[in-house]
Each structure stands twice: as structure tokens, then as C-alpha cells.
Amino acid sequence: MPSIQQLPDLLISQIAAGEVVERPAAALKELLENSLDAGATDLRIHLEEGGLQTLKVVDNGHGIMADQLVLALARHATSKITSLGDLESVASFGFRGEALASMAAVSKLRLASRHANALHAHEILAEGGKFGAPVPCALNDGTTIELRELFFNTPARRKFLKSASTEYGHCDTTVLRTALARPDVAFTLTHNGRVQRQLRAESHAERMKSLLGAEFAQAAQTVLVAGGPLSLSGLVALPAYARVGRDMQFLYVNGRFVRDKLLSHALRQAWQDVLHHDRHPAYCLFLTVDYAAVDVNVHPAKTEVRFRDSRAVHQFVYHAVQQALASSAKMSAAVPASLRPATDGARDSANAFSSRHTLTGSGAAHTTFPHHTFPPQQAQFSHWVAQTPPPYEPQADLTDVAPTPPISTDDHPLGYAIAQLHGIYLLAQNQAGLVLVDMHAAHERILYEQLKTSFAQHSLASQALLIPITFETSALTVATAIEQAEFLQSLGLHITPISPTALAVRSIPHLLQHGDPAQLARDILHDLAEHGQAHTLEERCNEMLGNLACHGAVRAHRQLSLNEMNALLRDMETTERANQCNHGRPTWFQFSIQELDKLFMRGK
């Protein structure tokens, strides 16, 4: 049995290097952060072979005194903190005092620096953790740190590194992340002698546009929210700019790039109602909190954080981003003009289209509408106001739309309906040209927003069924209905058992009274049975309300009158997030007159 013994300092440093400097990009991150902590305003990064051969950072910071160069390479030596109190309120990027020592242990390192008050510069050389005394060198100001042959003395670590191009890609991402957070600093990145990035000091908006692209900037909504000790700023891309990967997700806490599960969850929740399940949101967000309210000493890499009041932070970020998405009033330029979805409105939802459907004793569907004011030239359509139209019947022709509909106004940006296509799409004319609407997707969003509002206000009214709807099911489903009866009633559903394997639906949400009660009950009960007990329901509530809305939305191939189409358009204009359905699909597209002219080669 081997005896316990103290590890030598070099081996300790090499072990630590595995946590702090697992690849060139990790070493580059530490060096850039040291430079920023030193007040640098100009950073020049030189790489060879992706940083595997050479990695050099030159800054114009305040520098290091000659008599402290040796100490700078020692483990747990830092100027950032001096006490436990400092550790509990870290304002600098670095503070652990491990990075330079780790790099010196696994590379051939050169550290040269000239302090602002020094007459000339000094340098120190290290190889495999061993270094000599500082000697004078030529350097105007700041600090230069050069690493050569990273992991030359730890072949087991080096063999896990990727190709030079892959490692360069990681280094480039590190520069991008750092530069996004510090637009006041100039960055120059050179690889194998060629300049790859050159950024001047600029505004935050300019820096985000420079690094993330004009397409992202045009497709993004600004976030600028403050609440007590918390503030959130940056850009969130509208759903039309959703990505297949997470390559456009940049999240910072007090200027530090982080990967935080709590914040990631809050952001996923903010997008859940407007993003398709296989797409990922794009954002560049900066969260500012009290330094004492966040612990950055969670992992040596310092990309994980822990908040003192995690729930408050989660809710703040969630609501700030959700509101930014809901109140967006700009069309997305991330897609061609012919594929631009509608913009979200910030106004409160009006009574939704289907909320006015009623079921008569004969089962015929009727609709009543509030008074929508139309311009004089559409007076022939106004006979329905304050009346109940006849039951829906297939429209044999379009003779009732022969009069030219009015041009849209600012109050009605979606224009006025002119026809229905295959019982699936609505065609409308607005000032820009032609609007194409997926009527089920649009109606689903309208219903969903109404259901959410009603549920939040504990006013989700139910409609008793004249004759209860019964259906056979499994014993598990019956047990679920009994167990979750209170929650089901909060959704407007009253379901009771009539046998060990049968249920009766006695009431359904008033907004969905024209739906299929039995199928609605089956789907909701299946969802409850699959996802566990009541403590999980809060997180899944919106998803269930989305399922309710999907059941209640007008179905494809259902013929609508012009009056009903126009009522749907008006409701879309006053509904938040009306440009996507609950599953992230677009609800409408705009085709401009110029695009239509181009299709038909007019003017050529």
C-alpha cells in the first residue's frame, strides 16, 4: 500500500493546468482577461498553428513591476483579492492566481512588462515550470505574454487537442466573446501572419453589429430593462432569425461570458411560445448584478456562476426578454422581404376571434363580433355588425368580394380580406401589397394569449355542457382525472369519473366551447399523466394552455365569410406575438407590390 505523500509543486501546477488551460483558447481567455484587468485599451493577439505553436498577447495596460515578475508566475499569487471579503464581491475577471502558473508549467513562456512608473521593461522566461531571474528588455509599455509549444511536456494532454484549424476556431470565438463585452477596447487578431480581425474602439451597438453581422442587428429587438439592483441590456433576435444551433447565444454577467443553467432556462422559457421546437434563439445579453449577489468562484474556468437570489434573477431575465419579444414592432429583416412575418403588437389582446363562437342546441356554429369600423367603401360588408351571421357554409364563389377593399391604415396594417384559399389561407390587401395568413396558426396564437391572460387572472371561465360528453379510457387516466381535478378546474375543465374506465366531461373552457370536449380531455389528461404530479404543473401550464388553444383554433378547410376573415385580421393586430403560432410557425407573410411585379416581369 503506497504511503501518502505531498505532490511536488510542478505536478500540482500541471494538474491545475488541466482545469484552467485545457486548450489554447482557454489560455487565451485568461490572458485577455488579465490584460483587461490591467486597464488595457488595445489588445493584439498573435497565433501560429491555432495557438498550438505560438500564442502571444500584447497589451497597453499598466504593466508589472520588475520585482513582481517572478511572483506573477507563482501559484495563488494575485493582485485582485487580499481577503475573504474581496472573494465574496469579485469585480475583476481574474482572482484565483492560477492561470499564469498553470501556463508556465505546460509551455515555454515569456513574460515581458513595463510598469507605467518604470524607466524600462523587464522580461522573465519559463519552461516547464522552471524560470530564471528577470532581465531588462525592449518594450514601450504594457505587457507581452508569449506561450510556445503548449503542453510540450504533457503529451497525454496534447494528444487530445484537435487540428490547428479547429483550435484556431476556438481561439477566434474567445476573442469574439471578449470583444463583445468590451467595445471600448481595440482588438487585432493575427493567425499565421495574417490579420483575421481588426476592431477599433466603438459603441456597443457598433461592436455587436461588427461581430454578429448586420443581418442579426436588423432582426433583433433591443432589451434595456432595469429593476432594483438588476439590469439587462443587449439584443434578442426575433423568432424569424432562429438558428439550428446555439452559435449565436452570448450571455454575460457583469461583463463576464458565462454558461449558466439558470439563465439559459429563463431564456428558453421566454422564447417557448414563439420558437419552433428544433430551433434555437439568438441573443447577446448583458446582465448586471451587485457583485456581492453573485458567486463567480464556482469553477476554475470561471464560466459558471451562482446567484444569491436565483429565483429573482430568473424571473427578471425571463420577463425582460419575453416583454421585448412581445412588444417588438419591427419587421424581421433576417428573411427576404417576401417571407417577412408579421410584427408583434404591444397592445392588450382584444376579445379573440373564436371567443365569440357559440354552440346552439342544433350544433350549428354561429359567430358574433364586436363592432369593427370599416371605411365607407366597405359599407357593403357592414350589414353583419351587431348581428349573428348564418351558419358557416362553403362559399360557392367570390362574388361577395368583387368590390375593391379599402387600402389599409396604420390602425389596420394587415389590411382587409379579399378571399380564402383552399380553406387554409386568407388573402388580404394592405398598403404594401398582399398578405397571406395561415388562419389556424393565427387563430391558435390569439386563443393562446387569451387563455394565458385569463388563467393568470384566475378568470378562465368554463362553459357547462348541456349533455355531458362521456368516453372510455384507461384506469390510469381516470386516476389522473381524480388526482388533478382541482388543477383541471382551474383550466375550465370539469371531468368526473362515471366508472373505473370511463369519464364524463361536464364543462370546458368558454373560449373553446366549439371544440371536441372528449379529445380535449384525453390530450390534457395524457399530458398530466406523462409529466408527473402537481409540482411540475406550473412549468408546464403554458404548454397545456397551448394545447387547449390548438384544439380550439379554427380548423383547415373551414369556410369563413369576409366578415369573419376581417375579424380575424383585426384580432391578430391586437394580439401579442401574433407573428408566430404557439409552436413557432409563422402566421403570415407579406408580399410587396414590387415583388409581385417582379414575378410577372412587369416594367421589363
NORZIBEL-V975200 format. One record per backbone hydrogen bond with DSSP energy under -0.5 kcal/mol. NH is the residue of the N-H (numbers start at 0). CO is the residue of the C=O. E is the energy in kcal/mol with one decimal. If there is no record, write none. Layout:
BEGIN
NH/CO/E  NH/CO/E
END
This chain:
BEGIN
11/7/-2.2  12/8/-2.4  13/9/-2.2  14/10/-2.4  15/11/-2.4  16/12/-2.1  17/13/-1.0  17/14/-0.7  18/14/-0.6  18/15/-1.2  19/15/-2.2  20/16/-2.6  25/22/-0.9  26/22/-1.6  27/23/-2.6  28/24/-2.3  29/25/-1.8  30/26/-2.1  31/27/-2.7  32/28/-2.3  33/29/-2.1  34/30/-2.1  35/31/-2.3  36/32/-2.5  37/33/-1.3  38/35/-1.7  39/34/-2.1  42/185/-3.0  43/57/-2.6  44/42/-0.5  44/187/-3.5  45/55/-2.8  46/189/-2.8  47/53/-2.2  50/47/-1.0  51/48/-1.8  52/47/-1.6  53/47/-1.4  54/146/-2.4  55/45/-2.7  56/144/-2.4  57/43/-2.7  58/142/-2.6  59/41/-0.7  61/37/-2.4  67/64/-1.9  68/65/-1.2  71/67/-1.9  72/68/-0.8  72/69/-1.0  73/70/-1.3  75/96/-2.1  76/73/-1.0  76/96/-1.0  77/75/-0.5  86/82/-1.6  87/83/-1.5  88/85/-1.4  89/86/-0.6  101/97/-2.5  102/98/-2.5  103/99/-2.7  104/100/-1.3  105/101/-0.8  105/102/-0.9  107/147/-2.4  108/106/-0.8  108/125/-2.4  109/145/-2.4  110/123/-2.7  111/109/-0.5  111/143/-2.9  112/121/-2.7  113/141/-2.5  114/63/-0.5  115/61/-2.0  117/114/-1.8  120/136/-0.7  121/112/-2.2  122/134/-3.0  123/110/-2.4  125/108/-2.7  126/129/-2.7  127/106/-1.6  128/103/-2.5  129/126/-1.5  131/124/-1.3  134/122/-2.5  136/120/-1.9  138/136/-0.6  141/60/-0.5  141/113/-0.9  142/58/-0.5  143/111/-3.2  144/56/-2.2  145/109/-2.6  146/54/-3.3  147/107/-2.0  148/52/-2.0  149/51/-1.1  150/105/-3.7  151/105/-0.6  151/148/-1.7  153/150/-1.2  156/153/-1.0  157/153/-2.0  158/154/-2.1  159/156/-1.1  160/157/-1.7  166/162/-2.7  167/163/-2.4  168/164/-2.0  169/165/-1.7  170/166/-2.0  171/167/-3.0  172/168/-2.0  173/169/-1.9  174/170/-2.2  175/171/-2.5  176/172/-2.7  177/173/-2.2  178/174/-3.0  179/175/-2.2  180/176/-1.1  181/177/-1.0  184/181/-1.6  185/40/-2.6  186/198/-1.8  187/42/-2.0  188/196/-2.8  189/44/-2.9  189/187/-0.5  190/193/-2.9  191/46/-2.9  193/190/-1.8  195/188/-3.5  196/188/-1.6  198/186/-3.6  201/182/-2.9  206/202/-2.5  207/203/-2.4  208/204/-2.0  209/205/-2.7  210/206/-2.4  211/207/-2.7  212/208/-1.4  216/212/-2.0  217/213/-2.6  218/214/-1.4  219/216/-0.9  220/235/-3.3  222/233/-2.9  224/231/-2.7  226/229/-3.2  229/226/-2.0  230/287/-1.6  231/224/-3.1  232/285/-1.8  233/222/-1.4  234/283/-2.4  235/220/-2.4  236/281/-2.8  237/218/-3.4  240/237/-2.5  241/238/-2.1  242/279/-3.2  248/245/-0.9  249/247/-0.5  249/282/-2.4  251/284/-2.1  252/255/-2.6  253/251/-0.5  253/286/-3.2  255/252/-1.8  256/254/-0.5  257/250/-2.5  258/302/-3.0  263/259/-2.5  264/260/-2.3  265/261/-1.9  266/262/-2.2  267/263/-2.4  268/264/-2.4  269/265/-1.7  270/266/-1.5  271/267/-0.8  271/268/-0.6  273/270/-1.9  274/270/-1.0  275/583/-0.5  278/275/-2.1  279/242/-3.2  282/247/-2.5  283/234/-2.8  284/249/-2.7  285/232/-3.1  286/251/-3.2  286/284/-0.5  287/230/-2.8  292/289/-2.2  293/290/-1.0  294/305/-3.5  295/293/-0.7  297/295/-0.8  297/303/-0.6  298/295/-0.5  301/298/-2.1  305/294/-1.7  307/292/-2.8  309/306/-0.6  309/307/-0.6  312/308/-1.8  313/309/-2.6  314/310/-2.7  315/311/-2.1  316/312/-2.5  317/313/-2.6  318/314/-2.5  319/315/-2.2  320/316/-2.3  321/317/-2.6  322/318/-2.3  323/319/-1.6  324/320/-2.4  325/321/-2.3  326/322/-2.4  327/324/-0.6  338/335/-2.2  339/336/-1.3  339/589/-0.6  340/338/-0.6  344/574/-0.8  354/351/-0.9  355/352/-1.1  356/353/-1.8  357/365/-1.8  359/357/-0.6  359/363/-1.2  362/359/-1.6  365/357/-1.5  367/355/-1.3  371/369/-0.8  377/374/-2.2  378/375/-2.3  380/377/-2.2  381/378/-1.6  383/380/-0.8  384/381/-1.4  385/368/-0.6  386/383/-2.3  388/366/-1.1  388/386/-0.6  391/364/-0.7  395/393/-0.7  400/397/-1.9  401/398/-1.2  411/408/-0.7  412/409/-0.6  414/411/-1.9  415/428/-2.0  417/426/-3.2  418/426/-1.5  420/424/-3.3  421/419/-0.6  423/420/-2.5  424/420/-2.0  425/436/-2.5  426/418/-2.8  427/434/-2.4  428/415/-2.6  429/432/-2.2  433/590/-3.0  434/427/-3.0  435/588/-2.5  436/425/-2.5  436/434/-0.5  437/586/-2.8  438/423/-1.7  438/436/-0.9  441/437/-2.6  442/438/-2.3  443/439/-2.4  444/440/-1.7  445/441/-2.0  446/442/-2.6  447/443/-2.4  448/444/-2.5  449/445/-1.8  450/446/-2.8  451/447/-2.6  452/448/-2.1  453/449/-2.6  454/450/-2.9  455/451/-2.5  456/452/-1.6  457/454/-1.4  458/453/-3.3  460/458/-1.6  462/507/-3.6  463/461/-0.5  464/505/-2.7  468/504/-2.1  469/467/-0.6  470/502/-2.1  472/500/-2.6  477/473/-2.0  478/474/-2.4  479/475/-2.3  480/476/-2.2  481/477/-1.9  482/478/-2.7  483/479/-2.6  484/481/-1.1  487/483/-2.7  488/484/-2.2  489/485/-1.4  490/486/-0.9  490/487/-0.7  491/488/-1.3  492/487/-2.7  493/491/-0.5  493/506/-1.9  494/492/-0.6  495/503/-2.4  497/501/-2.0  498/501/-1.3  501/498/-1.4  502/470/-2.3  503/495/-2.9  504/468/-3.4  505/493/-3.3  505/503/-0.7  506/493/-1.0  507/462/-1.8  509/460/-2.9  511/508/-1.7  512/509/-1.3  514/511/-2.4  516/514/-0.8  519/515/-2.4  520/516/-2.4  521/517/-2.4  522/518/-2.3  523/519/-2.1  524/520/-2.5  525/521/-2.3  526/522/-2.1  527/523/-2.2  528/524/-2.5  529/525/-2.2  530/526/-1.8  531/528/-0.5  535/532/-1.9  536/533/-1.6  537/533/-0.5  539/535/-1.1  540/536/-1.0  540/537/-0.6  543/539/-2.1  544/540/-2.7  545/541/-2.3  546/542/-1.9  547/543/-2.4  548/544/-2.5  549/545/-2.3  550/546/-2.0  551/547/-1.9  552/548/-1.6  556/422/-3.0  557/422/-0.8  557/554/-1.2  558/556/-0.7  564/560/-2.4  565/561/-2.7  566/562/-2.0  567/563/-2.0  568/564/-2.2  569/565/-2.4  570/566/-2.0  571/567/-2.1  572/568/-1.7  573/569/-0.7  573/570/-0.7  574/571/-1.3  576/325/-0.6  577/574/-1.1  579/576/-1.5  580/584/-2.9  583/580/-1.7  586/578/-1.7  588/435/-2.0  589/339/-1.1  590/433/-3.2  591/589/-0.5  592/431/-2.1  595/591/-2.2  596/592/-2.9  597/593/-2.0  598/594/-2.0  599/595/-1.6  600/597/-1.0  601/596/-2.7  603/600/-1.2
END
